Amino acid sequence: VLWFAISMIDYIFRKKWPQLQPQHRATIREFLFQFLRARHYHVPDYVSNSLGNLIVRIAIRDWPHEDSNFLSKLLDTLKDQTTCKTGLLLIRQMADEFEPSSIKLLPEEKDRAVLNIKKNLPLVLNTLRGFLEHQFTFVKDGEFSSEAAQDHSLLALEALLQFLGWIPMNEVLNPTLMDVLFKYIHLHNDETSLVAF
């Protein structure tokens, strides 16, 4: 039933979205985001991934002119261990879907979407850096003391790699982020913990 509901909303987005009233689009966006945030750990991964992909594709079209709070809501999820997996999934999806060759919009809409993500990239990267630094506090004697912290760190590193797939490295990497990455590389060299790359 859940898969069918997601498929129906996806169809509405692909075929009917511009015809919907703005308040109806806002209601759907908010419902999808809050549902994924609340149920991420209670639904199969393929459902979470499909829902996350739909949320990000809607954001590509509507953020920021209709959905100005999308990014702040997304980054807020990283502040809580119970919702950060949702945020990391969406950031990884965002890094993938906002890749210019992936965006299926009119040229002027596509240019706007790419410009918007690049403008906000420093905020996203700084938030990921802070998140990775916090997860590293769970490392004791060369190993993660929490499996969740290890999993969350891997998701954050995967999101960074997705951005590096289409954004020049000098626009992604900065000295503070490099410092954090070197901590994880050192940890990887210990052969007992995180496989970062």
Secondary structure as GFF3:
##gff-version 3
##sequence-region A 1 197
A	DSSP	alpha_helix	2	16	.	.	.	ID=ss1
A	DSSP	three_ten_helix	17	19	.	.	.	ID=ss2
A	DSSP	alpha_helix	22	39	.	.	.	ID=ss3
A	DSSP	three_ten_helix	40	42	.	.	.	ID=ss4
A	DSSP	alpha_helix	45	62	.	.	.	ID=ss5
A	DSSP	alpha_helix	70	76	.	.	.	ID=ss6
A	DSSP	three_ten_helix	77	79	.	.	.	ID=ss7
A	DSSP	alpha_helix	84	97	.	.	.	ID=ss8
A	DSSP	three_ten_helix	100	102	.	.	.	ID=ss9
A	DSSP	alpha_helix	107	136	.	.	.	ID=ss10
A	DSSP	beta_strand	139	140	.	.	.	ID=ss11
A	DSSP	beta_strand	143	144	.	.	.	ID=ss12
A	DSSP	alpha_helix	147	164	.	.	.	ID=ss13
A	DSSP	alpha_helix	169	172	.	.	.	ID=ss14
A	DSSP	alpha_helix	175	189	.	.	.	ID=ss15
###
